Amino acid sequence: MQRVPHLGICVIGGGRAGMIHARNFSSGRIARAELVSVVEPHAETRTRIAAELPDAEFHAEYREAIADPRVGAVVVATPSELHCAIVVAAAAAGKHILCEKPMAMNAPECDEMIAAVERGGVKLQIGFMRRFDASFAAAKARVESGEIGRVVLVKSLTHGPTTPKPWMYDIRQSNGPLSEVNSHDIDTLRWFSGSEFEEVYAIGGNFRSPDAKSTFPDFYDNVVLCARLRNGMQGTICGAQGVQYGYDARCEVLGEKGLITVGHLHSDSVTSFTASGSASKVVRSWSDLFADAYRAEDEDFVNCVLDNRTPRATGVDGKAAVMVVNAGNLSIAQRRPVRMDEPGVTGR
Ligand SMILES: NC(=O)c1ccc[n+]([C@@H]2O[C@H](COP(=O)([O-])OP(=O)(O)OC[C@H]3O[C@@H](n4cnc5c(N)ncnc54)[C@H](O)[C@@H]3O)[C@@H](O)[C@H]2O)c1
């Protein structure tokens, strides 16, 4: 009997995103894969999550974990600034990689990662799990079927309930909400339009984070980005953190012959959602809204590795989103439209 190929997984980073992947891989819900180990440097967190994942091995340092021959692939779910170094090390060790979004902090880092996976002959998938969400995927199929004619405009928004973490306040270090929150919207614009960005203009404002105001006057927790795409289409992205009322991810695709919406469009013309509750049921967290998408993403990653297919979101997609983040932040800081070929965006 032929042996079914099997992929051993190491999850690097045992926080919010890492634990979604770890639970998926340890639950038996992802065929042909199993959780081997988790890397988490914070001792208290390690003890807490070890109780939940009794069959996994735990490490404080990723280098020893990726040297384990039972590990065929890693999921990188550490703070974003560490993605580049960890992906490069994992690729050099011959491990396939599912890297959470944002891929990295700038275009040169993305290039380094893409070169490392090419050298290592391994797959790199970026965690744009909206591509695996049933509603987003159905909308994409309808766009491709020509149902609304040529696409003119893609509008995407993400509003999150929780206030930004203090490490995000220094935009030059963290890349801010455009990176941490709106990377998904940037990917949605590229995915639905089939085009790269040409130019962006963005404005940001701090409306809900008084702690950041004096030390980090540039910090924004609300952002609007307008984009001209290379193929002539238009795009807008809205991002907000600390909105309290729930987790809100919606998208509209306007074509010459119609409109496709993803997310709720109620028949009443006005709806109101507040922190103290609302008449309708509200999605409270991204991890609830996209639970199935994460599972489908993890499953497809395993299939891409074992069946030698190209992942749905590659390093090219990750890099494109990172460059739009950098262009958007430059536009906010300098109060002007920024072209995608400027040195501040390309890093050269
Ligand atoms: N796809 C999505 O929608 C989504 C959602 C949330 C977060 N993310 C991304 O996932 C990544 C993690 O975000 P999070 O919200 O889970 O953060 P988190 O702070 O909850 O978790 C990060 C974990 O990484 C650990 N860590 C720090 N340094 C490490 C190292 N050197 N090696 C291993 N682990 C290390 C931390 O101790 C922490 O437990 C970020 O890049 C974030 O943008 C993606």
The ligand as an SDF file (V2000), in Angstrom:
LIG
                    3D

 44 48  0  0  0  0  0  0  0  0999 V2000
   -4.6140   36.9460    9.1690 N   0  0  0  0  0  0  0  0  0  0  0  0
   -5.1090   37.7550   10.0910 C   0  0  0  0  0  0  0  0  0  0  0  0
   -6.2170   38.2410    9.9770 O   0  0  0  0  0  0  0  0  0  0  0  0
   -4.2910   38.0800   11.3090 C   0  0  0  0  0  0  0  0  0  0  0  0
   -4.9450   38.3550   12.5110 C   0  0  0  0  0  0  0  0  0  0  0  0
   -4.1650   38.6640   13.6280 C   0  0  0  0  0  0  0  0  0  0  0  0
   -2.8050   38.7450   13.5250 C   0  0  0  0  0  0  0  0  0  0  0  0
   -2.2040   38.5050   12.3060 N   0  0  0  0  0  0  0  0  0  0  0  0
   -0.7400   38.6170   12.1730 C   0  0  0  0  0  0  0  0  0  0  0  0
   -0.1540   37.5590   12.9260 O   0  0  0  0  0  0  0  0  0  0  0  0
    1.0540   38.0150   13.5480 C   0  0  0  0  0  0  0  0  0  0  0  0
    0.9120   37.8360   15.0600 C   0  0  0  0  0  0  0  0  0  0  0  0
   -0.1390   38.6620   15.5220 O   0  0  0  0  0  0  0  0  0  0  0  0
   -0.9640   38.3000   16.8540 P   0  0  0  0  0  0  0  0  0  0  0  0
   -2.1290   39.2040   16.8820 O   0  0  0  0  0  0  0  0  0  0  0  0
   -1.1580   36.8520   16.9470 O   0  0  0  0  0  0  0  0  0  0  0  0
    0.0980   38.8000   17.9540 O   0  0  0  0  0  0  0  0  0  0  0  0
    0.2530   38.2700   19.4580 P   0  0  0  0  0  0  0  0  0  0  0  0
    1.0080   39.3430   20.1640 O   0  0  0  0  0  0  0  0  0  0  0  0
   -1.0600   37.8100   20.0000 O   0  0  0  0  0  0  0  0  0  0  0  0
    1.1690   36.9630   19.2820 O   0  0  0  0  0  0  0  0  0  0  0  0
    2.5040   37.0060   18.8680 C   0  0  0  0  0  0  0  0  0  0  0  0
    3.2550   35.9430   19.6740 C   0  0  0  0  0  0  0  0  0  0  0  0
    4.5710   35.8080   19.1260 O   0  0  0  0  0  0  0  0  0  0  0  0
    5.4420   35.5920   20.2280 C   0  0  0  0  0  0  0  0  0  0  0  0
    6.8280   35.8920   19.8220 N   0  0  0  0  0  0  0  0  0  0  0  0
    7.5310   37.0540   19.9610 C   0  0  0  0  0  0  0  0  0  0  0  0
    8.7840   36.8870   19.5010 N   0  0  0  0  0  0  0  0  0  0  0  0
    8.8780   35.6130   19.0490 C   0  0  0  0  0  0  0  0  0  0  0  0
    9.9370   34.8480   18.4800 C   0  0  0  0  0  0  0  0  0  0  0  0
   11.1430   35.3730   18.2680 N   0  0  0  0  0  0  0  0  0  0  0  0
    9.6870   33.5670   18.1590 N   0  0  0  0  0  0  0  0  0  0  0  0
    8.4750   33.0050   18.3820 C   0  0  0  0  0  0  0  0  0  0  0  0
    7.4410   33.6990   18.9140 N   0  0  0  0  0  0  0  0  0  0  0  0
    7.6510   34.9750   19.2430 C   0  0  0  0  0  0  0  0  0  0  0  0
    4.9180   36.5030   21.3210 C   0  0  0  0  0  0  0  0  0  0  0  0
    5.3830   36.1300   22.5990 O   0  0  0  0  0  0  0  0  0  0  0  0
    3.4030   36.3180   21.1430 C   0  0  0  0  0  0  0  0  0  0  0  0
    2.9060   35.2830   21.9480 O   0  0  0  0  0  0  0  0  0  0  0  0
    1.2270   39.4710   13.1170 C   0  0  0  0  0  0  0  0  0  0  0  0
    2.0430   39.5060   11.9830 O   0  0  0  0  0  0  0  0  0  0  0  0
   -0.1850   39.9070   12.7630 C   0  0  0  0  0  0  0  0  0  0  0  0
   -0.2360   40.9470   11.8100 O   0  0  0  0  0  0  0  0  0  0  0  0
   -2.9190   38.1540   11.2330 C   0  0  0  0  0  0  0  0  0  0  0  0
  1  2  1  0
  2  3  2  0
  2  4  1  0
  4  5  1  0
  4 44  2  0
  5  6  2  0
  6  7  1  0
  7  8  2  0
  8  9  1  0
  8 44  1  0
  9 10  1  0
  9 42  1  0
 10 11  1  0
 11 12  1  0
 11 40  1  0
 12 13  1  0
 13 14  1  0
 14 15  2  0
 14 16  1  0
 14 17  1  0
 17 18  1  0
 18 19  2  0
 18 20  1  0
 18 21  1  0
 21 22  1  0
 22 23  1  0
 23 24  1  0
 23 38  1  0
 24 25  1  0
 25 26  1  0
 25 36  1  0
 26 27  1  0
 26 35  1  0
 27 28  2  0
 28 29  1  0
 29 30  1  0
 29 35  2  0
 30 31  1  0
 30 32  2  0
 32 33  1  0
 33 34  2  0
 34 35  1  0
 36 37  1  0
 36 38  1  0
 38 39  1  0
 40 41  1  0
 40 42  1  0
 42 43  1  0
M  CHG  2   8   1  16  -1
M  END
$$$$
